[in-house]
Amino acid sequence: MNNIHNLTILPKQQAINSVAALSQDFNSYSTDLSALLTKLKETILESKFMFGQNNSAWMSKRGRDFLANPKLFAYAPLTYICAFLGELFNNFEIKDTIK
């Protein structure tokens, strides 16, 4: 958990751009959430987004805060957002992320 503030853990800019490009789809109310999450997972896996980073300790401690209160993402550092997305989509199946 010590490296969560280290900018060197961030994925390459192209990977960040690929994930960020889906943000408008998430803002659309007519989007099939399951299909969009599947597309996001595919994008994360293809771009090796946060591949090789182990932020499971951070996810179990601080990531739960973001699950409980998604408004925290509006003020979160980029490293937190990347760690959250990386841990969630590199380690869980889509069905596990939808309640």
HELIX and SHEET records of a PDB file:
HELIX    1   1 LEU A    7  ILE A    9  5                                   3    
HELIX    2   2 GLN A   13  ALA A   20  1                                   8    
HELIX    3   3 SER A   23  ASN A   27  1                                   5    
HELIX    4   4 LEU A   33  GLU A   46  1                                  14    
HELIX    5   5 SER A   56  TRP A   58  1                                   3    
HELIX    6   6 MET A   59  GLY A   63  3                                   5    
HELIX    7   7 ARG A   64  ALA A   68  1                                   5    
HELIX    8   8 PRO A   70  TYR A   75  5                                   6    
HELIX    9   9 LEU A   78  ASN A   91  1                                  14    
HELIX   10  10 ILE A   94  THR A   97  1                                   4    
END                                                                             
